[in-house]
């Protein structure tokens, strides 16, 4: 094992000396700087997030049973529409959480911003794990409790069991 380590040291030293003889420090630092800067700029380049053709509306944006439904932009939970409730109503046997979180969602159909209130339905266990949606568009850090979706919002209710989440459109965000 010791001879292998010596061999590795000699190979590494030889390779590094060879590189050092062919290139200077400034050249190395220049290439390193370009690599670091390039890797920092790469995530800022634009890319297409949608699956539909440009200009074509997303058909799932208006489907209330899809995670892509426009008013679910800040939802984090199981959709009540898959649990016997609806987009804005809890299923039978559950009650709306006393506290909720809010978000502002853009509706592609009219290209306007809407204020949306999300509430958990409490009292039963999760009805369908496969109906879980986790969209965090514009979510704020955890110290701003009213804008964070990753919490048990049933904490203020008597029965703290989480069942599903609703999405209630309050109104236009830019209305006067």
C-alpha positions in Angstrom: 0.0 0.0 0.0 2.9 2.3 0.9 4.5 1.8 -2.5 1.2 2.6 -4.3 1.0 5.9 -2.4 4.6 6.8 -3.3 3.8 6.0 -6.9 0.7 8.2 -6.8 2.7 11.1 -5.3 5.4 10.8 -8.0 2.7 10.7 -10.8 0.8 13.7 -9.4 4.1 15.6 -8.9 5.2 14.8 -12.4 1.9 15.9 -13.9 1.8 19.1 -12.0 5.4 20.0 -12.8 4.7 19.3 -16.5 1.7 21.6 -16.5 3.6 24.3 -14.5 6.4 24.3 -17.2 4.0 24.8 -20.0 1.7 27.4 -18.5 2.2 30.4 -16.2 0.3 31.4 -13.1 -1.4 34.3 -14.8 -2.7 32.0 -17.6 -3.9 29.5 -15.0 -5.7 32.3 -12.9 -7.2 33.7 -16.1 -8.7 30.3 -17.1 -9.8 29.7 -13.5 -11.5 33.1 -13.4 -13.3 32.5 -16.7 -14.5 29.1 -15.5 -15.8 30.4 -12.2 -17.5 33.4 -13.8 -19.0 31.2 -16.6 -20.4 28.8 -14.1 -22.0 31.7 -12.2 -23.5 33.2 -15.3 -24.8 30.0 -16.8 -27.9 29.7 -14.5 -28.9 33.2 -15.5 -29.3 32.3 -19.2 -32.9 32.1 -20.4 -34.5 28.8 -21.0 -38.0 27.6 -21.9 -39.9 26.2 -18.9 -43.2 25.4 -20.6 -44.0 22.3 -22.5 -46.5 24.0 -24.9 -45.6 25.8 -28.1 -44.8 29.4 -27.7 -47.9 31.6 -27.3 -50.1 28.6 -26.8 -51.9 28.4 -23.5 -51.1 25.6 -21.1 -54.3 23.4 -21.1 -53.6 22.2 -17.5 -53.6 25.9 -16.3 -57.4 25.8 -16.1 -57.7 22.2 -14.9 -58.6 22.4 -11.2 -57.4 18.8 -10.7 -53.9 19.5 -12.0 -51.0 20.8 -10.0 -50.5 23.2 -12.9 -53.8 25.0 -12.2 -53.0 28.7 -12.2 -54.3 29.3 -8.6 -52.1 26.6 -7.2 -48.9 28.6 -7.7 -48.2 28.7 -3.9 -49.8 25.5 -2.8 -48.0 22.8 -0.8 -50.2 19.8 0.0 -52.8 17.4 -1.2 -55.4 18.8 -3.5 -58.9 18.8 -1.9 -60.4 18.4 -5.4 -58.9 14.9 -5.3 -60.3 14.2 -1.8 -64.0 14.8 -2.1 -63.8 18.6 -1.8 -63.2 21.2 -4.4 -60.6 23.9 -5.2 -62.0 26.2 -2.5 -64.0 23.8 -0.2 -62.9 21.2 2.3 -64.1 17.6 2.0 -66.9 16.4 4.4 -65.6 15.6 7.8 -62.9 18.2 7.8 -62.7 21.9 8.8 -60.8 24.8 7.3 -57.6 25.8 9.2 -58.0 28.9 11.3 -54.7 30.3 9.8 -53.6 30.3 6.2 -50.9 31.4 3.8 -51.2 33.8 0.9 -49.7 34.1 -2.6 -50.0 36.1 -5.7 -50.6 34.0 -8.9 -50.5 35.1 -12.5 -53.4 33.7 -14.6 -52.3 33.0 -18.1 -55.8 33.3 -19.5 -56.0 37.1 -18.8 -52.4 37.7 -17.9 -53.4 39.4 -14.6 -52.2 38.8 -11.0 -54.6 37.5 -8.4 -54.3 37.3 -4.6 -54.9 33.7 -3.5 -55.4 32.4 0.1 -54.4 28.8 0.8 -56.0 26.9 3.7 -55.4 23.4 5.0 -58.4 21.2 5.8 -58.0 19.6 9.2 -59.5 16.6 11.0 -58.6 13.6 8.9 -55.4 12.1 7.6 -54.1 12.7 4.1 -56.5 11.2 1.7 -54.2 10.6 -1.4 -50.4 11.0 -1.3 -50.4 10.9 -5.1 -52.4 14.1 -5.3 -49.7 16.1 -3.6 -48.7 19.4 -5.2 -45.7 21.4 -4.1 -45.4 24.7 -6.0 -43.4 27.4 -4.3 -43.7 30.3 -6.8 -42.6 33.4 -5.0 -42.5 31.9 -1.5 -40.7 33.9 1.1 -38.3 32.5 3.8 -39.7 30.9 6.9 -39.4 33.9 9.2 -42.4 35.4 7.3 -45.0 32.9 8.5 -47.9 34.2 6.4 -46.1 33.6 3.2 -44.6 30.2 3.9 -46.4 27.0 2.7 -44.2 24.4 4.4 -46.0 24.3 7.8 -48.8 22.4 9.5 -51.5 25.2 9.2 -53.8 23.0 11.3 -51.8 23.9 14.4 -54.5 26.4 15.6 -57.4 24.0 15.2 -58.5 21.5 17.8 -57.8 18.5 15.5 -54.4 19.1 14.1 -54.6 16.2 11.5 -53.9 17.5 8.0 -56.1 16.2 5.2 -55.7 18.5 2.1 -55.3 22.1 0.9 -57.7 24.6 -0.7 -57.0 27.6 -2.9 -59.4 30.6 -2.6 -59.0 33.5 -5.1 -59.6 36.7 -3.1 -59.4 39.1 -6.0 -57.1 40.9 -8.4 -53.8 41.8 -6.8 -53.5 45.1 -8.8 -57.1 46.3 -8.2 -57.4 49.7 -6.6 
